[in-house]
Amino acid sequence: MDQNAKKQAVAKAAIQYVENDSIVGVGTGSTVNFFIEELGKIKDKIEGAVSSSEASTKQLKALGIEVFELNEVSNLSVYIDGADEVTEHKHMIKGGGAALTREKIVAGAAKTFVCIVDESKRVPVLGRFPLPVEVIPMARSFVARELVKLGGDPEYRQGVVTDNKNVILDVHNLEILNPRELEQTINNIPGVVTNGIFALRGADIVLSATETGVDTFK
Ligand code: 5RP
């Protein structure tokens, strides 16, 4: 089974977590794109979605799924999103698609976070995937110097502007042994909007597609 087939399998499995007549929190990325396709098939059973990016919003609307502003929604039962890395503690690195800030906001607002990955994303320790940090443009060089002090090797993601009109630094060579602490430390640097460690609010459920099926970790 190739990686896309696994992404499709895990996207299908995530549909069971979507409640009838609910508004669904929707993440961003190639795995989520498969999930949005599945959501399109049951669109008459849901009220709509809250989206974490302009890209997902476009795909949702193209399928006829109503997209609500988060400010209009008081009750979000589930948020479904992919990850770049996920541990057995259900801590993640996210932001490979530069949507980390809105993803973190919608994840924070949801009762249950279901993370959908293929098994290649499962790691013992976070950090091999360069950690994305969303930064206010004028703070880019200052924040980069602060990240070096933390032991990282930040690289400006050239040509990328986030949906919030900010820039991304990808931090290489971090071995993230204490993700909750590092998440807070990086977020405390002035000019950082947020970073791609999702540990303070990790996933509640991880669905991981393997050669033989979809494993569930709670
Ligand atoms: C986007 C994300 C994605 O969830 C993450 O990059 C995984 O994407 P994919 O499913 O394409 O591997 O955090 O900001």
Boltz pocket constraint, residues with backbone or C-beta under 6 A from the ligand:
constraints:
  - pocket:
      binder: B
      contacts: [[A, 27], [A, 28], [A, 29], [A, 30], [A, 31], [A, 32], [A, 81], [A, 82], [A, 83], [A, 84], [A, 93], [A, 94], [A, 95], [A, 96], [A, 97], [A, 98], [A, 99], [A, 100], [A, 103], [A, 116]]
      max_distance: 6.0
